[in-house]
Amino acid sequence: MPVRLRGQVYKTIIRPVLLYGSEAWPVLERHKQSLRVTEMNMLRWMSGVSRKDRIKNSRIRGSLQVRDIADKLQEGHLRWYDHVLRKTGRLRG
C-alpha cells in the first residue's frame, strides 16, 4: 500500500477512534503526551520503521502527511466550544 494512502487510512479510521469524545475531556498535558506516544507508535508501525532506525517523528509525519494529534485535539475543543457558545446564544453571527 502506498505511504500516502496509509496516511489517509490513519486520518479517516484510526485518529477519529483515538479522539472519540475528546471534545468534552478536561485535557491534561499527560493526556496529550499519551496520545502523541500512541500516535507515533502507530505511524512508525504503518511506515515500517522502528525506533532503532532513528528517523525523526517530523519526517515520519511528513511522509504520511499527518499533523500532530495534539493540534487535532485542540481543533476539536475549539469546535465544541464554538458549538456551545452558539447553543447558549452567546455568539452571534
PDB file of N, CA, C and O in Angstrom:
ATOM      1  N   MET A   1       0.841  -1.163   0.000  1.00  0.00           N
ATOM      2  CA  MET A   1       0.000   0.000   0.000  1.00  0.00           C
ATOM      3  C   MET A   1       0.899   1.243   0.000  1.00  0.00           C
ATOM      4  O   MET A   1       1.850   1.308   0.779  1.00  0.00           O
ATOM      5  N   PRO A   2       0.615   2.223  -0.857  1.00  0.00           N
ATOM      6  CA  PRO A   2       1.438   3.434  -0.894  1.00  0.00           C
ATOM      7  C   PRO A   2       1.412   4.183   0.444  1.00  0.00           C
ATOM      8  O   PRO A   2       0.435   4.106   1.190  1.00  0.00           O
ATOM      9  N   VAL A   3       2.480   4.894   0.730  1.00  0.00           N
ATOM     10  CA  VAL A   3       2.625   5.587   2.008  1.00  0.00           C
ATOM     11  C   VAL A   3       1.531   6.625   2.210  1.00  0.00           C
ATOM     12  O   VAL A   3       0.975   6.719   3.305  1.00  0.00           O
ATOM     13  N   ARG A   4       1.212   7.399   1.197  1.00  0.00           N
ATOM     14  CA  ARG A   4       0.179   8.431   1.350  1.00  0.00           C
ATOM     15  C   ARG A   4      -1.193   7.820   1.609  1.00  0.00           C
ATOM     16  O   ARG A   4      -1.992   8.387   2.353  1.00  0.00           O
ATOM     17  N   LEU A   5      -1.467   6.684   1.009  1.00  0.00           N
ATOM     18  CA  LEU A   5      -2.733   6.002   1.259  1.00  0.00           C
ATOM     19  C   LEU A   5      -2.801   5.521   2.706  1.00  0.00           C
ATOM     20  O   LEU A   5      -3.865   5.545   3.323  1.00  0.00           O
ATOM     21  N   ARG A   6      -1.672   5.089   3.241  1.00  0.00           N
ATOM     22  CA  ARG A   6      -1.621   4.707   4.648  1.00  0.00           C
ATOM     23  C   ARG A   6      -1.959   5.900   5.536  1.00  0.00           C
ATOM     24  O   ARG A   6      -2.661   5.763   6.538  1.00  0.00           O
ATOM     25  N   GLY A   7      -1.449   7.073   5.157  1.00  0.00           N
ATOM     26  CA  GLY A   7      -1.769   8.291   5.910  1.00  0.00           C
ATOM     27  C   GLY A   7      -3.249   8.603   5.854  1.00  0.00           C
ATOM     28  O   GLY A   7      -3.836   9.016   6.854  1.00  0.00           O
ATOM     29  N   GLN A   8      -3.856   8.412   4.703  1.00  0.00           N
ATOM     30  CA  GLN A   8      -5.295   8.657   4.568  1.00  0.00           C
ATOM     31  C   GLN A   8      -6.099   7.676   5.422  1.00  0.00           C
ATOM     32  O   GLN A   8      -7.077   8.061   6.065  1.00  0.00           O
ATOM     33  N   VAL A   9      -5.691   6.432   5.425  1.00  0.00           N
ATOM     34  CA  VAL A   9      -6.368   5.433   6.256  1.00  0.00           C
ATOM     35  C   VAL A   9      -6.262   5.819   7.725  1.00  0.00           C
ATOM     36  O   VAL A   9      -7.232   5.718   8.476  1.00  0.00           O
ATOM     37  N   TYR A  10      -5.075   6.263   8.127  1.00  0.00           N
ATOM     38  CA  TYR A  10      -4.880   6.689   9.517  1.00  0.00           C
ATOM     39  C   TYR A  10      -5.813   7.848   9.865  1.00  0.00           C
ATOM     40  O   TYR A  10      -6.458   7.848  10.914  1.00  0.00           O
ATOM     41  N   LYS A  11      -5.873   8.839   8.963  1.00  0.00           N
ATOM     42  CA  LYS A  11      -6.692  10.031   9.238  1.00  0.00           C
ATOM     43  C   LYS A  11      -8.185   9.727   9.276  1.00  0.00           C
ATOM     44  O   LYS A  11      -8.919  10.363  10.033  1.00  0.00           O
ATOM     45  N   THR A  12      -8.649   8.773   8.480  1.00  0.00           N
ATOM     46  CA  THR A  12     -10.086   8.522   8.405  1.00  0.00           C
ATOM     47  C   THR A  12     -10.575   7.449   9.372  1.00  0.00           C
ATOM     48  O   THR A  12     -11.754   7.441   9.726  1.00  0.00           O
ATOM     49  N   ILE A  13      -9.700   6.546   9.807  1.00  0.00           N
ATOM     50  CA  ILE A  13     -10.154   5.457  10.664  1.00  0.00           C
ATOM     51  C   ILE A  13      -9.548   5.520  12.064  1.00  0.00           C
ATOM     52  O   ILE A  13     -10.280   5.500  13.053  1.00  0.00           O
ATOM     53  N   ILE A  14      -8.247   5.594  12.157  1.00  0.00           N
ATOM     54  CA  ILE A  14      -7.581   5.441  13.445  1.00  0.00           C
ATOM     55  C   ILE A  14      -7.674   6.694  14.303  1.00  0.00           C
ATOM     56  O   ILE A  14      -8.021   6.611  15.481  1.00  0.00           O
ATOM     57  N   ARG A  15      -7.368   7.861  13.725  1.00  0.00           N
ATOM     58  CA  ARG A  15      -7.379   9.090  14.519  1.00  0.00           C
ATOM     59  C   ARG A  15      -8.749   9.405  15.100  1.00  0.00           C
ATOM     60  O   ARG A  15      -8.820   9.792  16.266  1.00  0.00           O
ATOM     61  N   PRO A  16      -9.854   9.261  14.346  1.00  0.00           N
ATOM     62  CA  PRO A  16     -11.162   9.506  14.976  1.00  0.00           C
ATOM     63  C   PRO A  16     -11.442   8.577  16.162  1.00  0.00           C
ATOM     64  O   PRO A  16     -12.098   8.981  17.122  1.00  0.00           O
ATOM     65  N   VAL A  17     -10.956   7.356  16.101  1.00  0.00           N
ATOM     66  CA  VAL A  17     -11.145   6.436  17.226  1.00  0.00           C
ATOM     67  C   VAL A  17     -10.360   6.929  18.443  1.00  0.00           C
ATOM     68  O   VAL A  17     -10.863   6.887  19.566  1.00  0.00           O
ATOM     69  N   LEU A  18      -9.130   7.396  18.221  1.00  0.00           N
ATOM     70  CA  LEU A  18      -8.322   7.910  19.324  1.00  0.00           C
ATOM     71  C   LEU A  18      -8.948   9.149  19.965  1.00  0.00           C
ATOM     72  O   LEU A  18      -8.860   9.339  21.178  1.00  0.00           O
ATOM     73  N   LEU A  19      -9.576   9.982  19.149  1.00  0.00           N
ATOM     74  CA  LEU A  19     -10.099  11.255  19.646  1.00  0.00           C
ATOM     75  C   LEU A  19     -11.594  11.227  19.946  1.00  0.00           C
ATOM     76  O   LEU A  19     -12.186  12.274  20.207  1.00  0.00           O
ATOM     77  N   TYR A  20     -12.204  10.065  19.914  1.00  0.00           N
ATOM     78  CA  TYR A  20     -13.646   9.966  20.130  1.00  0.00           C
ATOM     79  C   TYR A  20     -14.034  10.558  21.489  1.00  0.00           C
ATOM     80  O   TYR A  20     -13.531  10.126  22.526  1.00  0.00           O
ATOM     81  N   GLY A  21     -14.911  11.527  21.476  1.00  0.00           N
ATOM     82  CA  GLY A  21     -15.395  12.155  22.700  1.00  0.00           C
ATOM     83  C   GLY A  21     -14.428  13.112  23.349  1.00  0.00           C
ATOM     84  O   GLY A  21     -14.694  13.604  24.445  1.00  0.00           O
ATOM     85  N   SER A  22     -13.312  13.392  22.704  1.00  0.00           N
ATOM     86  CA  SER A  22     -12.276  14.217  23.336  1.00  0.00           C
ATOM     87  C   SER A  22     -12.676  15.683  23.473  1.00  0.00           C
ATOM     88  O   SER A  22     -12.026  16.430  24.204  1.00  0.00           O
ATOM     89  N   GLU A  23     -13.730  16.103  22.783  1.00  0.00           N
ATOM     90  CA  GLU A  23     -14.157  17.498  22.883  1.00  0.00           C
ATOM     91  C   GLU A  23     -14.560  17.843  24.311  1.00  0.00           C
ATOM     92  O   GLU A  23     -14.415  18.988  24.741  1.00  0.00           O
ATOM     93  N   ALA A  24     -15.061  16.863  25.040  1.00  0.00           N
ATOM     94  CA  ALA A  24     -15.549  17.107  26.392  1.00  0.00           C
ATOM     95  C   ALA A  24     -14.547  16.710  27.477  1.00  0.00           C
ATOM     96  O   ALA A  24     -14.839  16.860  28.664  1.00  0.00           O
ATOM     97  N   TRP A  25     -13.377  16.209  27.094  1.00  0.00           N
ATOM     98  CA  TRP A  25     -12.377  15.828  28.091  1.00  0.00           C
ATOM     99  C   TRP A  25     -11.745  17.057  28.711  1.00  0.00           C
ATOM    100  O   TRP A  25     -11.503  18.038  28.008  1.00  0.00           O
ATOM    101  N   PRO A  26     -11.472  17.036  30.000  1.00  0.00           N
ATOM    102  CA  PRO A  26     -10.581  18.051  30.574  1.00  0.00           C
ATOM    103  C   PRO A  26      -9.136  17.596  30.314  1.00  0.00           C
ATOM    104  O   PRO A  26      -8.583  16.813  31.086  1.00  0.00           O
ATOM    105  N   VAL A  27      -8.549  18.073  29.260  1.00  0.00           N
ATOM    106  CA  VAL A  27      -7.266  17.547  28.789  1.00  0.00           C
ATOM    107  C   VAL A  27      -6.110  18.083  29.622  1.00  0.00           C
ATOM    108  O   VAL A  27      -5.955  19.291  29.800  1.00  0.00           O
ATOM    109  N   LEU A  28      -5.316  17.171  30.119  1.00  0.00           N
ATOM    110  CA  LEU A  28      -4.093  17.500  30.825  1.00  0.00           C
ATOM    111  C   LEU A  28      -2.914  17.226  29.904  1.00  0.00           C
ATOM    112  O   LEU A  28      -3.056  16.555  28.881  1.00  0.00           O
ATOM    113  N   GLU A  29      -1.768  17.741  30.266  1.00  0.00           N
ATOM    114  CA  GLU A  29      -0.573  17.547  29.442  1.00  0.00           C
ATOM    115  C   GLU A  29      -0.209  16.066  29.337  1.00  0.00           C
ATOM    116  O   GLU A  29       0.279  15.619  28.299  1.00  0.00           O
ATOM    117  N   ARG A  30      -0.440  15.317  30.390  1.00  0.00           N
ATOM    118  CA  ARG A  30      -0.128  13.879  30.335  1.00  0.00           C
ATOM    119  C   ARG A  30      -1.032  13.151  29.344  1.00  0.00           C
ATOM    120  O   ARG A  30      -0.612  12.163  28.742  1.00  0.00           O
ATOM    121  N   HIS A  31      -2.279  13.627  29.162  1.00  0.00           N
ATOM    122  CA  HIS A  31      -3.165  13.035  28.171  1.00  0.00           C
ATOM    123  C   HIS A  31      -2.643  13.297  26.758  1.00  0.00           C
ATOM    124  O   HIS A  31      -2.632  12.407  25.908  1.00  0.00           O
ATOM    125  N   LYS A  32      -2.213  14.535  26.527  1.00  0.00           N
ATOM    126  CA  LYS A  32      -1.660  14.874  25.212  1.00  0.00           C
ATOM    127  C   LYS A  32      -0.435  14.021  24.915  1.00  0.00           C
ATOM    128  O   LYS A  32      -0.276  13.505  23.808  1.00  0.00           O
ATOM    129  N   GLN A  33       0.432  13.877  25.919  1.00  0.00           N
ATOM    130  CA  GLN A  33       1.655  13.103  25.710  1.00  0.00           C
ATOM    131  C   GLN A  33       1.330  11.638  25.435  1.00  0.00           C
ATOM    132  O   GLN A  33       1.962  11.007  24.587  1.00  0.00           O
ATOM    133  N   SER A  34       0.361  11.105  26.140  1.00  0.00           N
ATOM    134  CA  SER A  34      -0.041   9.716  25.923  1.00  0.00           C
ATOM    135  C   SER A  34      -0.588   9.520  24.503  1.00  0.00           C
ATOM    136  O   SER A  34      -0.290   8.519  23.851  1.00  0.00           O
ATOM    137  N   LEU A  35      -1.385  10.479  24.033  1.00  0.00           N
ATOM    138  CA  LEU A  35      -1.907  10.406  22.662  1.00  0.00           C
ATOM    139  C   LEU A  35      -0.779  10.509  21.635  1.00  0.00           C
ATOM    140  O   LEU A  35      -0.785   9.803  20.627  1.00  0.00           O
ATOM    141  N   ARG A  36       0.188  11.390  21.898  1.00  0.00           N
ATOM    142  CA  ARG A  36       1.320  11.539  20.973  1.00  0.00           C
ATOM    143  C   ARG A  36       2.122  10.239  20.871  1.00  0.00           C
ATOM    144  O   ARG A  36       2.505   9.821  19.778  1.00  0.00           O
ATOM    145  N   VAL A  37       2.371   9.607  22.017  1.00  0.00           N
ATOM    146  CA  VAL A  37       3.144   8.363  22.027  1.00  0.00           C
ATOM    147  C   VAL A  37       2.394   7.276  21.262  1.00  0.00           C
ATOM    148  O   VAL A  37       2.977   6.573  20.437  1.00  0.00           O
ATOM    149  N   THR A  38       1.104   7.145  21.538  1.00  0.00           N
ATOM    150  CA  THR A  38       0.298   6.143  20.847  1.00  0.00           C
ATOM    151  C   THR A  38       0.284   6.395  19.347  1.00  0.00           C
ATOM    152  O   THR A  38       0.427   5.473  18.544  1.00  0.00           O
ATOM    153  N   GLU A  39       0.108   7.677  18.981  1.00  0.00           N
ATOM    154  CA  GLU A  39       0.075   8.031  17.562  1.00  0.00           C
ATOM    155  C   GLU A  39       1.393   7.683  16.874  1.00  0.00           C
ATOM    156  O   GLU A  39       1.395   7.093  15.794  1.00  0.00           O
ATOM    157  N   MET A  40       2.506   8.045  17.493  1.00  0.00           N
ATOM    158  CA  MET A  40       3.793   7.784  16.855  1.00  0.00           C
ATOM    159  C   MET A  40       4.078   6.290  16.762  1.00  0.00           C
ATOM    160  O   MET A  40       4.689   5.837  15.793  1.00  0.00           O
ATOM    161  N   ASN A  41       3.647   5.523  17.752  1.00  0.00           N
ATOM    162  CA  ASN A  41       3.817   4.069  17.655  1.00  0.00           C
ATOM    163  C   ASN A  41       3.063   3.531  16.449  1.00  0.00           C
ATOM    164  O   ASN A  41       3.579   2.685  15.718  1.00  0.00           O
ATOM    165  N   MET A  42       1.855   4.013  16.240  1.00  0.00           N
ATOM    166  CA  MET A  42       1.061   3.559  15.095  1.00  0.00           C
ATOM    167  C   MET A  42       1.668   4.021  13.781  1.00  0.00           C
ATOM    168  O   MET A  42       1.730   3.250  12.823  1.00  0.00           O
ATOM    169  N   LEU A  43       2.117   5.269  13.726  1.00  0.00           N
ATOM    170  CA  LEU A  43       2.699   5.798  12.491  1.00  0.00           C
ATOM    171  C   LEU A  43       3.991   5.062  12.137  1.00  0.00           C
ATOM    172  O   LEU A  43       4.241   4.759  10.971  1.00  0.00           O
ATOM    173  N   ARG A  44       4.804   4.778  13.148  1.00  0.00           N
ATOM    174  CA  ARG A  44       6.037   4.026  12.894  1.00  0.00           C
ATOM    175  C   ARG A  44       5.717   2.625  12.387  1.00  0.00           C
ATOM    176  O   ARG A  44       6.356   2.131  11.459  1.00  0.00           O
ATOM    177  N   TRP A  45       4.727   1.993  13.001  1.00  0.00           N
ATOM    178  CA  TRP A  45       4.335   0.648  12.575  1.00  0.00           C
ATOM    179  C   TRP A  45       3.823   0.665  11.143  1.00  0.00           C
ATOM    180  O   TRP A  45       4.154  -0.216  10.350  1.00  0.00           O
ATOM    181  N   MET A  46       3.003   1.682  10.808  1.00  0.00           N
ATOM    182  CA  MET A  46       2.471   1.786   9.452  1.00  0.00           C
ATOM    183  C   MET A  46       3.572   2.044   8.439  1.00  0.00           C
ATOM    184  O   MET A  46       3.505   1.566   7.307  1.00  0.00           O
ATOM    185  N   SER A  47       4.588   2.799   8.843  1.00  0.00           N
ATOM    186  CA  SER A  47       5.683   3.141   7.932  1.00  0.00           C
ATOM    187  C   SER A  47       6.716   2.030   7.818  1.00  0.00           C
ATOM    188  O   SER A  47       7.537   2.021   6.900  1.00  0.00           O
ATOM    189  N   GLY A  48       6.667   1.104   8.750  1.00  0.00           N
ATOM    190  CA  GLY A  48       7.631   0.011   8.709  1.00  0.00           C
ATOM    191  C   GLY A  48       8.990   0.382   9.253  1.00  0.00           C
ATOM    192  O   GLY A  48       9.993  -0.229   8.884  1.00  0.00           O
ATOM    193  N   VAL A  49       9.040   1.373  10.127  1.00  0.00           N
ATOM    194  CA  VAL A  49      10.308   1.761  10.741  1.00  0.00           C
ATOM    195  C   VAL A  49      10.220   1.531  12.242  1.00  0.00           C
ATOM    196  O   VAL A  49       9.131   1.484  12.814  1.00  0.00           O
ATOM    197  N   SER A  50      11.371   1.389  12.863  1.00  0.00           N
ATOM    198  CA  SER A  50      11.408   1.209  14.307  1.00  0.00           C
ATOM    199  C   SER A  50      12.191   2.369  14.915  1.00  0.00           C
ATOM    200  O   SER A  50      12.763   3.196  14.206  1.00  0.00           O
ATOM    201  N   ARG A  51      12.200   2.408  16.229  1.00  0.00           N
ATOM    202  CA  ARG A  51      12.956   3.460  16.904  1.00  0.00           C
ATOM    203  C   ARG A  51      14.451   3.278  16.668  1.00  0.00           C
ATOM    204  O   ARG A  51      15.210   4.246  16.710  1.00  0.00           O
ATOM    205  N   LYS A  52      14.863   2.076  16.427  1.00  0.00           N
ATOM    206  CA  LYS A  52      16.285   1.810  16.170  1.00  0.00           C
ATOM    207  C   LYS A  52      16.760   2.454  14.873  1.00  0.00           C
ATOM    208  O   LYS A  52      17.949   2.726  14.710  1.00  0.00           O
ATOM    209  N   ASP A  53      15.825   2.699  13.948  1.00  0.00           N
ATOM    210  CA  ASP A  53      16.189   3.337  12.683  1.00  0.00           C
ATOM    211  C   ASP A  53      16.531   4.809  12.853  1.00  0.00           C
ATOM    212  O   ASP A  53      17.113   5.421  11.957  1.00  0.00           O
ATOM    213  N   ARG A  54      16.170   5.381  14.002  1.00  0.00           N
ATOM    214  CA  ARG A  54      16.489   6.772  14.368  1.00  0.00           C
ATOM    215  C   ARG A  54      15.986   7.776  13.323  1.00  0.00           C
ATOM    216  O   ARG A  54      16.713   8.686  12.926  1.00  0.00           O
ATOM    217  N   ILE A  55      14.756   7.602  12.891  1.00  0.00           N
ATOM    218  CA  ILE A  55      14.118   8.539  11.973  1.00  0.00           C
ATOM    219  C   ILE A  55      13.259   9.484  12.797  1.00  0.00           C
ATOM    220  O   ILE A  55      12.482   9.046  13.646  1.00  0.00           O
ATOM    221  N   LYS A  56      13.400  10.776  12.548  1.00  0.00           N
ATOM    222  CA  LYS A  56      12.678  11.771  13.340  1.00  0.00           C
ATOM    223  C   LYS A  56      11.174  11.664  13.135  1.00  0.00           C
ATOM    224  O   LYS A  56      10.692  11.297  12.064  1.00  0.00           O
ATOM    225  N   ASN A  57      10.446  11.999  14.207  1.00  0.00           N
ATOM    226  CA  ASN A  57       8.986  11.961  14.152  1.00  0.00           C
ATOM    227  C   ASN A  57       8.444  12.885  13.070  1.00  0.00           C
ATOM    228  O   ASN A  57       7.495  12.537  12.368  1.00  0.00           O
ATOM    229  N   SER A  58       9.044  14.057  12.937  1.00  0.00           N
ATOM    230  CA  SER A  58       8.566  15.018  11.940  1.00  0.00           C
ATOM    231  C   SER A  58       8.716  14.463  10.528  1.00  0.00           C
ATOM    232  O   SER A  58       7.896  14.745   9.654  1.00  0.00           O
ATOM    233  N   ARG A  59       9.744  13.691  10.313  1.00  0.00           N
ATOM    234  CA  ARG A  59       9.955  13.089   8.986  1.00  0.00           C
ATOM    235  C   ARG A  59       8.899  12.013   8.694  1.00  0.00           C
ATOM    236  O   ARG A  59       8.398  11.904   7.575  1.00  0.00           O
ATOM    237  N   ILE A  60       8.578  11.232   9.710  1.00  0.00           N
ATOM    238  CA  ILE A  60       7.545  10.203   9.542  1.00  0.00           C
ATOM    239  C   ILE A  60       6.194  10.860   9.287  1.00  0.00           C
ATOM    240  O   ILE A  60       5.450  10.447   8.397  1.00  0.00           O
ATOM    241  N   ARG A  61       5.884  11.889  10.078  1.00  0.00           N
ATOM    242  CA  ARG A  61       4.617  12.611   9.877  1.00  0.00           C
ATOM    243  C   ARG A  61       4.562  13.238   8.497  1.00  0.00           C
ATOM    244  O   ARG A  61       3.513  13.227   7.853  1.00  0.00           O
ATOM    245  N   GLY A  62       5.667  13.780   8.039  1.00  0.00           N
ATOM    246  CA  GLY A  62       5.716  14.418   6.729  1.00  0.00           C
ATOM    247  C   GLY A  62       5.490  13.430   5.599  1.00  0.00           C
ATOM    248  O   GLY A  62       4.805  13.741   4.625  1.00  0.00           O
ATOM    249  N   SER A  63       6.059  12.250   5.723  1.00  0.00           N
ATOM    250  CA  SER A  63       5.893  11.257   4.652  1.00  0.00           C
ATOM    251  C   SER A  63       4.453  10.751   4.579  1.00  0.00           C
ATOM    252  O   SER A  63       3.958  10.425   3.499  1.00  0.00           O
ATOM    253  N   LEU A  64       3.777  10.685   5.742  1.00  0.00           N
ATOM    254  CA  LEU A  64       2.383  10.245   5.766  1.00  0.00           C
ATOM    255  C   LEU A  64       1.403  11.405   5.632  1.00  0.00           C
ATOM    256  O   LEU A  64       0.199  11.195   5.491  1.00  0.00           O
ATOM    257  N   GLN A  65       1.922  12.625   5.675  1.00  0.00           N
ATOM    258  CA  GLN A  65       1.124  13.851   5.616  1.00  0.00           C
ATOM    259  C   GLN A  65       0.083  13.883   6.723  1.00  0.00           C
ATOM    260  O   GLN A  65      -1.110  14.059   6.478  1.00  0.00           O
ATOM    261  N   VAL A  66       0.568  13.708   7.952  1.00  0.00           N
ATOM    262  CA  VAL A  66      -0.284  13.691   9.134  1.00  0.00           C
ATOM    263  C   VAL A  66       0.207  14.757  10.097  1.00  0.00           C
ATOM    264  O   VAL A  66       1.405  14.863  10.362  1.00  0.00           O
ATOM    265  N   ARG A  67      -0.733  15.553  10.625  1.00  0.00           N
ATOM    266  CA  ARG A  67      -0.382  16.565  11.623  1.00  0.00           C
ATOM    267  C   ARG A  67      -0.371  15.951  13.014  1.00  0.00           C
ATOM    268  O   ARG A  67      -0.864  14.842  13.219  1.00  0.00           O
ATOM    269  N   ASP A  68       0.193  16.682  13.963  1.00  0.00           N
ATOM    270  CA  ASP A  68       0.261  16.235  15.352  1.00  0.00           C
ATOM    271  C   ASP A  68      -1.142  16.059  15.917  1.00  0.00           C
ATOM    272  O   ASP A  68      -2.024  16.880  15.668  1.00  0.00           O
ATOM    273  N   ILE A  69      -1.343  15.011  16.662  1.00  0.00           N
ATOM    274  CA  ILE A  69      -2.664  14.707  17.204  1.00  0.00           C
ATOM    275  C   ILE A  69      -3.099  15.753  18.236  1.00  0.00           C
ATOM    276  O   ILE A  69      -4.296  15.967  18.428  1.00  0.00           O
ATOM    277  N   ALA A  70      -2.143  16.405  18.900  1.00  0.00           N
ATOM    278  CA  ALA A  70      -2.491  17.454  19.865  1.00  0.00           C
ATOM    279  C   ALA A  70      -3.144  18.641  19.156  1.00  0.00           C
ATOM    280  O   ALA A  70      -4.030  19.286  19.716  1.00  0.00           O
ATOM    281  N   ASP A  71      -2.711  18.931  17.929  1.00  0.00           N
ATOM    282  CA  ASP A  71      -3.341  20.003  17.147  1.00  0.00           C
ATOM    283  C   ASP A  71      -4.787  19.658  16.824  1.00  0.00           C
ATOM    284  O   ASP A  71      -5.672  20.508  16.921  1.00  0.00           O
ATOM    285  N   LYS A  72      -5.023  18.404  16.437  1.00  0.00           N
ATOM    286  CA  LYS A  72      -6.386  17.971  16.137  1.00  0.00           C
ATOM    287  C   LYS A  72      -7.247  17.959  17.395  1.00  0.00           C
ATOM    288  O   LYS A  72      -8.444  18.241  17.331  1.00  0.00           O
ATOM    289  N   LEU A  73      -6.656  17.642  18.518  1.00  0.00           N
ATOM    290  CA  LEU A  73      -7.363  17.666  19.791  1.00  0.00           C
ATOM    291  C   LEU A  73      -7.814  19.084  20.115  1.00  0.00           C
ATOM    292  O   LEU A  73      -8.948  19.298  20.544  1.00  0.00           O
ATOM    293  N   GLN A  74      -6.925  20.048  19.909  1.00  0.00           N
ATOM    294  CA  GLN A  74      -7.269  21.448  20.161  1.00  0.00           C
ATOM    295  C   GLN A  74      -8.346  21.932  19.192  1.00  0.00           C
ATOM    296  O   GLN A  74      -9.247  22.669  19.593  1.00  0.00           O
ATOM    297  N   GLU A  75      -8.267  21.534  17.940  1.00  0.00           N
ATOM    298  CA  GLU A  75      -9.299  21.903  16.968  1.00  0.00           C
ATOM    299  C   GLU A  75     -10.662  21.395  17.402  1.00  0.00           C
ATOM    300  O   GLU A  75     -11.660  22.106  17.291  1.00  0.00           O
ATOM    301  N   GLY A  76     -10.705  20.163  17.898  1.00  0.00           N
ATOM    302  CA  GLY A  76     -11.960  19.587  18.376  1.00  0.00           C
ATOM    303  C   GLY A  76     -12.519  20.358  19.560  1.00  0.00           C
ATOM    304  O   GLY A  76     -13.725  20.591  19.651  1.00  0.00           O
ATOM    305  N   HIS A  77     -11.631  20.753  20.468  1.00  0.00           N
ATOM    306  CA  HIS A  77     -12.070  21.536  21.621  1.00  0.00           C
ATOM    307  C   HIS A  77     -12.645  22.877  21.189  1.00  0.00           C
ATOM    308  O   HIS A  77     -13.691  23.300  21.681  1.00  0.00           O
ATOM    309  N   LEU A  78     -11.963  23.536  20.275  1.00  0.00           N
ATOM    310  CA  LEU A  78     -12.441  24.840  19.813  1.00  0.00           C
ATOM    311  C   LEU A  78     -13.758  24.719  19.050  1.00  0.00           C
ATOM    312  O   LEU A  78     -14.629  25.579  19.175  1.00  0.00           O
ATOM    313  N   ARG A  79     -13.904  23.668  18.271  1.00  0.00           N
ATOM    314  CA  ARG A  79     -15.151  23.439  17.545  1.00  0.00           C
ATOM    315  C   ARG A  79     -16.296  23.211  18.531  1.00  0.00           C
ATOM    316  O   ARG A  79     -17.390  23.744  18.344  1.00  0.00           O
ATOM    317  N   TRP A  80     -16.053  22.427  19.573  1.00  0.00           N
ATOM    318  CA  TRP A  80     -17.064  22.154  20.587  1.00  0.00           C
ATOM    319  C   TRP A  80     -17.405  23.432  21.359  1.00  0.00           C
ATOM    320  O   TRP A  80     -18.575  23.691  21.641  1.00  0.00           O
ATOM    321  N   TYR A  81     -16.399  24.222  21.697  1.00  0.00           N
ATOM    322  CA  TYR A  81     -16.617  25.482  22.417  1.00  0.00           C
ATOM    323  C   TYR A  81     -17.478  26.420  21.579  1.00  0.00           C
ATOM    324  O   TYR A  81     -18.387  27.064  22.103  1.00  0.00           O
ATOM    325  N   ASP A  82     -17.200  26.499  20.298  1.00  0.00           N
ATOM    326  CA  ASP A  82     -17.996  27.338  19.395  1.00  0.00           C
ATOM    327  C   ASP A  82     -19.442  26.844  19.350  1.00  0.00           C
ATOM    328  O   ASP A  82     -20.377  27.644  19.349  1.00  0.00           O
ATOM    329  N   HIS A  83     -19.618  25.538  19.314  1.00  0.00           N
ATOM    330  CA  HIS A  83     -20.959  24.959  19.297  1.00  0.00           C
ATOM    331  C   HIS A  83     -21.722  25.323  20.577  1.00  0.00           C
ATOM    332  O   HIS A  83     -22.900  25.676  20.520  1.00  0.00           O
ATOM    333  N   VAL A  84     -21.058  25.236  21.716  1.00  0.00           N
ATOM    334  CA  VAL A  84     -21.701  25.565  22.992  1.00  0.00           C
ATOM    335  C   VAL A  84     -22.075  27.043  23.030  1.00  0.00           C
ATOM    336  O   VAL A  84     -23.155  27.397  23.502  1.00  0.00           O
ATOM    337  N   LEU A  85     -21.203  27.893  22.544  1.00  0.00           N
ATOM    338  CA  LEU A  85     -21.494  29.329  22.518  1.00  0.00           C
ATOM    339  C   LEU A  85     -22.708  29.622  21.639  1.00  0.00           C
ATOM    340  O   LEU A  85     -23.573  30.415  22.010  1.00  0.00           O
ATOM    341  N   ARG A  86     -22.767  28.978  20.475  1.00  0.00           N
ATOM    342  CA  ARG A  86     -23.913  29.198  19.589  1.00  0.00           C
ATOM    343  C   ARG A  86     -25.194  28.676  20.223  1.00  0.00           C
ATOM    344  O   ARG A  86     -26.244  29.307  20.100  1.00  0.00           O
ATOM    345  N   LYS A  87     -25.125  27.539  20.896  1.00  0.00           N
ATOM    346  CA  LYS A  87     -26.300  26.933  21.513  1.00  0.00           C
ATOM    347  C   LYS A  87     -26.850  27.799  22.641  1.00  0.00           C
ATOM    348  O   LYS A  87     -28.065  27.900  22.811  1.00  0.00           O
ATOM    349  N   THR A  88     -25.964  28.424  23.409  1.00  0.00           N
ATOM    350  CA  THR A  88     -26.400  29.252  24.533  1.00  0.00           C
ATOM    351  C   THR A  88     -26.771  30.664  24.103  1.00  0.00           C
ATOM    352  O   THR A  88     -27.274  31.447  24.909  1.00  0.00           O
ATOM    353  N   GLY A  89     -26.530  30.993  22.852  1.00  0.00           N
ATOM    354  CA  GLY A  89     -26.891  32.314  22.356  1.00  0.00           C
ATOM    355  C   GLY A  89     -25.875  33.390  22.655  1.00  0.00           C
ATOM    356  O   GLY A  89     -26.168  34.573  22.485  1.00  0.00           O
ATOM    357  N   ARG A  90     -24.693  33.014  23.093  1.00  0.00           N
ATOM    358  CA  ARG A  90     -23.662  33.996  23.423  1.00  0.00           C
ATOM    359  C   ARG A  90     -22.896  34.467  22.201  1.00  0.00           C
ATOM    360  O   ARG A  90     -22.279  35.532  22.220  1.00  0.00           O
ATOM    361  N   LEU A  91     -22.933  33.687  21.151  1.00  0.00           N
ATOM    362  CA  LEU A  91     -22.218  34.032  19.929  1.00  0.00           C
ATOM    363  C   LEU A  91     -23.223  34.417  18.863  1.00  0.00           C
ATOM    364  O   LEU A  91     -24.170  33.676  18.596  1.00  0.00           O
ATOM    365  N   ARG A  92     -23.025  35.538  18.273  1.00  0.00           N
ATOM    366  CA  ARG A  92     -23.957  35.979  17.228  1.00  0.00           C
ATOM    367  C   ARG A  92     -23.235  35.976  15.903  1.00  0.00           C
ATOM    368  O   ARG A  92     -22.080  36.390  15.801  1.00  0.00           O
ATOM    369  N   GLY A  93     -23.930  35.505  14.897  1.00  0.00           N
ATOM    370  CA  GLY A  93     -23.334  35.557  13.579  1.00  0.00           C
ATOM    371  C   GLY A  93     -23.424  34.330  12.834  1.00  0.00           C
ATOM    372  O   GLY A  93     -22.951  34.260  11.700  1.00  0.00           O
TER     373      GLY A  93
END
